[in-house]
Amino acid sequence: MGRFCSPVPFDPLCSDQGIHLRMQQQQQQQTSQPLRVLITGASSGIGRGLAQWYAHRGHTVGALARRQDLLEELAAAHSNVVPLIADVCDAEQTEQAVSRFALEAGGLDVAYANAGVGQRTREEGWDADRAELIAQVNVVGATNTICAATSIMLEQGRGHLVGISSLAGHCPLPDAAAYGASKAWLVFYLRSLAMDLGPCGIRCTVVMPGYVSTQMVDGTGVELLTPQARRAADRIAQGVARGQETIRFPRRVSLLTRLAGLTPASLRASMQRRRLHKRATSRSQGR
C-alpha cells in the first residue's frame, strides 16, 4: 500500500486574511496565463482528452501513465507535453515523477488524480483480488498523486487539486460495490482536504461524471480518445478553470443518482432483486 498524507499542521500564515483574494487571483491565472498541469492516467480516455485540452491552449502538461509508447505518441504531437512514466500505485515513483515535472516546469498549478480502473460486475464486490486492484489504483494511486502534489503546492502557497471520481460514488449502486466505494472515498477525501488546505491557497475540486465511453469502460483498446471522452474532458477543464468545487454531469444522470440516494434501502434492494430475476430469465430463454 502507498503512503498517506500526514495532517496539515496549523500555520499562522494560513489565516483567513486574504484567502478570497488569493483564490480569485488563482482563478484568473487559470484562465489567462500558461499553467503547469499534471494529469495521471493521461495515456487514454478522459486523461488523454485533458492533456490535449491543456496542450492546445499553450499550457505545459505533465502526462503521467505506465504506457510509455502512448505517452511518447502524445508528446510527439504536442511539444508542451512532458511524458512521465510511472505507476501511481507506487508512492516513490509517483513522488519522483511529480517532483521532476514541477522542477522542470518551474512549479505546479493544477494536479489531476485521474488514473482509475473499474469493471461494473457484481462479482467485484466479493472477489478479493479484483477489489484490491480497484482499491490500489482508485484509492492508493489517487492518494499518492494528491500527496505528492500537495507537498509542492504548500511550498508555493497555491495550487488546485482535482480528483476524477464518479456519480457511482454518490450513493450505493448495484454491480459497482468496490468501484463505487473507491470513488466515494475520493469525494470524502478531497472535500475534507478542501477544509484543511483552503486557508493555504489550495483549491480542491471533485469531478463526478456519469458513464463515459472510454477505453477503461469498454476494454476494447481500439480508441484512445472517444468523442464522448473528449467532450467530458472539455467540460471538466472548463469547470476547473471556473473554480467549481464539484462538477457533475450529465445533468439527467446526476439528478437520478441523487434521487436514488434518497430512496429507502429496502426499495433499492427490491428493485435489484427484480432486475436480477429479469436478467436470469432472459439468459435462460436464450435472449
C-alpha angles and dihedrals in degrees: 000000000000125000121268128224118264116235113275108253120229112272119188088211089064093070130143091257112106096359095124092047091050092050091049091051090049092051091050089050091054091056101039112026134057110267136207104230128185118200125181121204087031098148096083146356121017092347092058090045091053091048091053092045093056095038092053089056095052100259124138110248128200102203109198125189142117099252105087097184093056093046092049089050089053092047091049089058094046122039091199094059116098113201113223115190110205144123110239089210088068108075095198094049091048095048092049093049094047093046092048092051093048091049094049094042094044096243144346123261105167130020123190119201092201107138110112147147131210141164116187100220131128092232095062090076094062101025102097096200095050093043090051092051091052092047093047094055103030098039110020094033092050090047092051091051095047094045093051092047094044093056090057095043093051089056090049094045091229144057145121125249118199125188122195103217125156142240083248086072093059097073136353112282131183120260092020108076100134095030094048092046092051091051092046088055091057092051092051093043097052095042089053092046089052089065093047098043103032093083088055093056098261119130124206125205128187116205118201112182124177122225110333118184103235137140089266092057100037099036092206098120089211102111123038092193123020121199088249092054090048091053091047091052091051092051093047096048092049092049091050091050089054090052096244113174093206128026117191128175154212092031097219094051090045090054093048091050092052091049090049088055089059093049115104113258091236091058092048090051091050092050091050092051090053091048093051091047091052091049092050091048092051092050093049090052091051097244 
